[in-house]
Amino acid sequence: MENKTTARNPKYHRILLKLSGEALAGDGHTGLDAAVLRLVAQEVKDVTAHGVQVAIVVGGGNLVRGADISARLGVDEVTAHHMGMLATVINALALQDIMEKEGLVTRVQTAIEMHQIAEPFIRRRAIRHLEKGRTVIFAGGTGSPYFTTDTAAALRAIEIEADALLMAKRGVGGVYDKDPNVHSDAVMFRQLGYMEVLNRDLKVMDATAVALCKDNNMDIVVFDVARPGNVTRTVLGEEVVIADAKARMQKAIEATKHEFASLRTGRASPALLEQIRVDYYGVPTPITQVATVTVPEPRLLMIHPWDKKIVKDVEKAILKSELGLVPSSDGVYVRVPIPSLTEERRRELVKVARKHAEEGRVAIRNVRREAKEMIEQLEDDGEVSEDESKRGLDELQKLTDKSIAEIDALLSAKDKEIMEL
């Protein structure tokens, strides 16, 4: 049987993929994540199998951020920016090595000449490499200080005559009116004009890069690099609707779990302290990140701050919280007895838990509504067939039902815990 995906003609013939240093760092935020490098390599391998030419611009923020280095170390700002450019070369070499282990033929071109390890950026040569099926990795930014990786990506995309600039984000599968990692009710924009991106200050990329794309009519596509298959789906003209909906529904479930964990029942749990922060060297930090919290008895929390200097601060923070707890300390440990709940208080907590559960359900339904509209729009635009649209909507409904059921199960367990004597 013919593979349906392979049979489809790519929407784009030549793309430029912009990878920030932070995306390459994975969950660690700094350094390089081998799993992310392998994922990118596999994604590029998959998309080139469809005959798509791929160029990549890499950032260096996972290793060095010029502005930060200048402010923190007092290094001359121009020098600091050049340090950042060199960091992009390190990332490019790491990515090249992993990609070649996957069987890809690659070339690294740098805006700052370093002949021993890479070619200098030469536009015609880069295009020729792409035409021969080689993946070209651009490093060194633009070669000049003060220009961001976003600007370098927009510039290179225009220079190599790419059909689209793919902006790889981590944990975000599109452009939203606010951070979807923080706000479960964040709304994804189906389409945006360049001026709307600038006027709304949507942080898709910096203003210079957006202006370059606008002046040259360059398509910008934002996708989540952490989800396998997203590059291929994007290049084939498929929006990553279901994957994004699944991620956002899961965030709504996690938010509900978090709210439930912070409800004080008659049972001791370290989760009660997750919302309480203590000033730790000038930074408000969750108690659970500066101390060991144990449950030696069913109704007793024992806190052992790693720094004795903050024992009193921990005690005060708990006392000032809205949990109604009365801690005590001996200079080393903070003891937090958990008083039993009255019948009236239990019933109040059940109402609060049900309110949090309904908020979670509403967030999930909002995600479903937006995803449904996007799938229907894709069908109207001819991006997907009627059958593909129907399959997508069916999958979306199953995902919604499963997520709602998970919220209901969490509520049932929380109700039981609250009413337990």
C-alpha positions in Angstrom: 0.0 0.0 0.0 1.3 3.4 -0.9 2.3 5.6 2.0 -0.1 8.6 2.1 2.4 11.0 3.5 5.2 10.1 1.0 2.7 10.6 -1.8 1.9 14.2 -0.9 3.8 17.0 -2.6 5.6 19.2 -0.2 4.2 22.7 0.3 7.7 24.1 0.4 10.6 23.2 -1.9 13.4 24.9 0.1 13.2 25.9 3.7 15.4 27.6 6.3 15.1 26.2 9.8 16.0 28.6 12.6 17.2 26.8 15.7 17.9 28.8 18.8 20.6 27.8 21.2 17.9 27.4 23.9 16.0 24.9 21.7 19.2 22.8 21.3 19.7 22.8 25.1 16.4 21.0 25.7 15.1 21.0 29.2 18.5 21.9 30.6 18.4 25.4 29.2 22.2 25.5 28.9 24.7 23.3 27.1 23.6 20.8 24.4 21.0 18.0 24.7 22.1 14.9 22.7 18.4 13.8 22.3 17.4 17.2 20.8 20.3 17.0 18.3 19.3 13.5 17.3 15.7 14.6 16.9 16.6 17.5 14.7 18.9 15.3 12.6 16.1 12.7 12.1 13.6 15.5 11.3 15.9 16.9 8.6 16.5 13.4 7.3 12.8 12.7 7.0 12.0 16.0 5.3 14.8 15.7 2.8 13.4 12.3 1.8 10.5 14.3 0.4 12.9 16.2 -1.9 12.9 19.3 0.3 16.1 21.3 0.5 17.0 22.3 4.0 19.3 25.0 5.4 19.6 25.7 9.1 20.6 28.8 11.1 21.8 28.0 14.6 21.9 30.3 17.6 24.3 30.2 20.6 22.3 31.3 23.6 22.6 27.9 25.3 26.4 28.6 25.6 26.9 32.4 25.5 24.6 35.3 25.2 26.5 38.4 24.2 24.4 40.9 26.1 24.5 38.8 29.3 28.2 38.3 29.2 28.8 42.1 28.7 26.6 43.0 31.6 27.8 40.2 34.0 31.5 40.3 33.3 32.0 43.8 32.1 33.3 42.6 28.7 33.2 45.1 25.9 29.8 44.7 24.2 31.2 44.2 20.7 33.6 41.5 22.0 30.7 39.8 23.9 28.7 39.6 20.7 31.6 38.1 18.9 31.8 35.5 21.7 28.1 34.7 21.1 28.8 34.2 17.3 31.6 31.7 18.2 29.1 29.9 20.4 26.9 29.4 17.3 29.8 27.7 15.5 30.2 25.2 18.4 26.5 24.4 18.1 26.8 24.1 14.3 29.7 21.6 14.5 27.8 19.5 17.1 24.7 19.4 14.9 26.8 18.6 11.8 28.4 15.6 13.4 25.1 14.2 14.6 23.5 14.8 11.3 26.3 13.0 9.4 25.9 10.1 11.7 22.3 9.9 10.5 23.6 9.6 6.9 23.1 13.2 5.9 25.6 15.2 3.8 26.2 18.6 5.3 28.2 21.7 5.0 28.8 24.4 7.7 29.2 27.9 6.5 30.2 30.7 8.8 29.9 34.5 8.6 33.3 34.7 10.3 35.9 32.9 8.3 37.6 29.9 10.0 38.8 27.7 7.1 40.0 24.8 9.2 36.5 23.9 10.3 34.0 25.4 8.0 33.4 27.2 4.7 32.9 30.9 4.6 29.4 32.0 3.7 29.2 32.3 0.0 25.6 32.7 -1.2 26.0 30.9 -4.6 27.9 28.1 -3.1 25.3 27.6 -0.4 22.5 27.4 -3.0 24.6 24.9 -5.0 25.0 22.7 -2.0 21.2 22.8 -1.5 20.6 21.9 -5.1 22.8 18.9 -4.7 20.8 17.7 -1.7 23.2 18.8 1.0 22.0 20.3 4.2 23.7 23.7 4.9 24.2 24.9 8.4 24.8 28.6 8.8 26.7 29.8 11.9 28.3 33.0 13.1 25.1 35.1 12.8 25.5 37.9 10.3 29.2 38.3 11.2 28.4 41.7 12.8 27.6 42.5 16.4 24.2 43.6 17.6 22.2 41.5 15.1 20.2 38.6 16.5 19.9 35.0 15.3 16.4 35.9 14.2 17.7 38.6 11.9 20.5 36.3 10.6 17.8 33.6 9.9 15.6 36.0 8.0 18.6 37.4 6.0 19.9 33.9 5.1 16.4 32.7 4.1 16.0 35.6 1.7 19.5 35.2 0.3 19.1 31.5 -0.5 15.6 32.1 -1.9 13.9 29.9 0.7 10.1 29.4 0.4 9.6 29.6 4.1 11.4 30.4 7.3 10.6 27.8 10.0 11.0 29.1 13.6 11.7 26.3 15.9 10.3 26.9 19.4 10.4 24.6 22.4 7.1 23.7 24.0 5.1 26.1 21.8 3.4 25.0 18.6 2.3 28.3 17.1 1.8 32.0 17.8 -0.4 32.9 20.8 -1.8 36.1 22.3 0.1 35.1 25.6 2.4 32.4 26.8 0.5 29.1 26.5 3.0 27.5 28.9 1.6 29.8 31.6 -1.9 30.5 30.5 -4.2 27.5 29.6 -6.6 30.0 28.0 -4.0 31.4 25.6 -5.4 31.7 22.1 -3.5 30.6 19.0 -3.6 32.7 15.9 -4.5 30.8 12.7 -2.9 33.4 10.5 -1.2 36.7 11.1 0.0 39.6 9.0 3.5 41.0 9.5 2.2 44.3 10.8 -0.1 42.6 13.3 2.9 40.7 14.7 4.8 44.0 15.1 1.8 45.9 16.5 0.8 43.2 19.0 4.5 42.7 20.0 3.9 38.9 19.8 7.6 37.9 20.2 7.6 35.6 17.2 11.0 37.1 16.3 12.6 40.5 16.6 11.3 43.5 14.7 14.2 43.7 12.3 13.7 40.1 11.3 9.9 40.5 10.9 10.5 43.6 8.7 12.9 41.7 6.5 10.4 38.9 6.0 7.6 41.5 5.3 9.7 43.3 2.7 10.5 40.1 0.9 7.2 38.3 1.4 8.8 35.4 3.3 6.4 32.9 4.9 7.1 32.5 8.7 6.0 29.2 10.3 6.3 28.7 14.1 6.3 25.1 15.4 7.3 23.0 18.4 10.7 21.4 17.7 10.3 19.1 20.7 7.5 17.1 19.0 8.7 14.4 16.6 7.4 14.8 13.0 6.5 18.5 13.3 9.0 19.6 10.6 7.7 17.1 8.1 4.0 17.9 8.9 4.8 21.6 8.5 6.6 21.2 5.2 3.9 19.0 3.8 1.4 21.8 4.6 -0.2 20.1 7.6 -0.7 22.2 10.7 0.3 20.6 13.9 -3.2 21.1 15.3 -3.8 17.8 17.1 -0.3 17.7 18.7 -0.6 21.2 19.9 -4.1 20.6 21.3 -2.9 17.5 23.1 -0.1 19.5 24.7 -2.4 22.3 25.8 -5.0 19.9 27.2 -2.3 18.2 29.2 -1.2 21.6 30.6 -4.8 22.2 31.7 -4.8 18.8 33.5 -1.4 19.6 35.1 -2.7 23.0 36.3 -5.7 21.2 37.9 -3.5 18.7 39.6 -1.4 21.6 40.9 -4.5 23.4 42.3 -5.7 20.2 44.0 -2.3 19.6 45.5 -2.3 23.1 47.2 -5.7 22.4 48.9 -5.0 21.6 52.5 -6.7 18.5 53.7 -6.1 16.7 57.0 -3.3 14.8 55.5 0.3 16.0 55.4 1.9 16.4 52.0 5.0 18.3 50.7 2.8 19.5 47.9 1.1 21.9 50.4 4.3 24.0 50.4 4.8 24.3 46.7 3.1 27.7 46.4 5.0 29.1 49.4 8.2 31.0 48.5 11.0 32.2 50.7 13.5 34.9 49.9 16.7 33.0 49.1 19.6 35.4 48.3 17.2 37.9 46.9 15.3 35.4 44.8 11.7 34.2 45.8 12.2 30.4 45.8 9.7 27.6 46.5 10.5 26.0 49.9 10.7 22.6 48.3 13.7 23.9 46.3 15.7 25.0 49.3 14.9 22.3 51.8 14.1 18.6 52.3 10.5 18.0 53.2 9.5 14.7 54.8 6.3 13.3 56.3 7.3 11.5 59.5 3.7 11.2 60.7 0.4 11.4 58.8 -0.3 14.9 60.1 3.2 16.3 60.4 5.6 17.9 57.9 9.3 18.1 58.8 11.3 20.7 56.9 15.1 20.7 56.8 16.4 23.8 55.1 19.8 23.2 53.5 21.0 26.6 54.6 20.5 27.2 58.4 20.3 31.0 57.8 16.8 30.7 56.2 15.2 28.5 58.9 13.4 31.5 60.4 12.5 32.8 57.0 10.9 29.4 56.1 8.9 29.5 59.3 7.7 33.0 58.7 6.7 32.3 55.1 4.5 29.3 56.2 2.9 31.3 59.0 2.1 34.2 56.6 0.5 31.8 54.0 -3.2 31.3 53.7 -3.0 27.7 54.7 -3.7 28.4 58.3 -0.6 26.4 59.5 1.4 27.2 62.7 5.0 26.0 62.3 7.7 25.9 64.9 11.5 25.6 64.6 14.5 24.6 66.7 17.0 26.4 64.5 17.6 23.4 62.3 14.2 21.9 61.5 10.8 23.4 60.9 7.9 21.3 62.2 4.5 21.9 60.6 1.6 20.0 62.3 -1.5 19.6 60.1 -4.6 20.1 62.1 -7.7 18.0 61.3 -10.5 19.7 59.4 -14.0 20.4 60.6 -17.0 19.0 58.7 -17.9 22.5 57.5 -14.3 23.2 56.2 -14.3 19.9 54.4 -17.5 20.8 52.5 -16.0 24.2 51.6 -12.9 22.5 50.2 -15.0 20.1 48.1 -16.7 23.2 46.5 -13.3 24.7 45.8 -12.0 21.5 44.3 -15.0 21.3 42.0 -14.5 24.9 41.0 -10.9 24.1 40.0 -12.1 21.0 38.1 -14.6 23.0 36.1 -11.9 25.5 35.2 -9.8 22.7 33.9 -12.7 21.3 31.8 -13.4 24.8 30.4 -9.8 25.2 29.4 -9.9 21.8 27.6 -13.1 22.7 25.8 -11.6 26.0 24.7 -8.6 24.1 23.3 -11.0 21.8 21.4 -13.0 24.7 20.0 -9.9 26.4 18.7 -8.4 23.2 17.2 -11.8 22.4 15.6 -11.9 25.8 13.9 -8.3 25.4 12.6 -9.0 21.9 11.2 -12.1 23.2 9.4 -10.2 26.2 8.1 -7.5 23.9 6.7 -10.2 21.9 4.8 -11.7 25.2 3.5 -8.3 26.3 2.3 -7.6 23.0 0.6 -4.7 22.1 2.9 -6.3 18.8 4.0 -8.9 16.6 2.3 -12.5 16.1 3.7 -11.5 12.6 4.9 -8.4 14.0 6.6 -10.4 16.7 8.3 -13.0 14.1 9.5 -10.2 11.9 10.9 -8.7 14.9 12.6 -12.0 16.0 14.2 -12.7 12.5 15.4 -9.2 12.3 17.0 -9.7 15.7 18.6 -13.0 14.6 20.1 -11.5 11.4 21.5 -8.6 13.5 23.0 -11.1 15.9 24.5 -13.2 13.1 26.1 -10.1 11.4 27.5 -8.8 14.7 29.0 -12.2 15.5 30.6 -12.4 12.0 32.0 -8.9 12.5 33.6 -10.1 15.7 35.2 -13.2 13.9 36.6 -11.0 11.1 38.0 -8.8 13.7 39.7 -11.8 15.4 41.2 -13.2 12.1 42.5 -10.0 11.2 44.2 -9.6 14.7 45.7 -13.2 14.6 47.0 -12.5 11.3 48.7 -9.3 12.6 50.2 -11.0 15.7 51.6 -13.9 13.9 53.2 -11.7 11.2 54.6 -11.7 11.4 58.4 
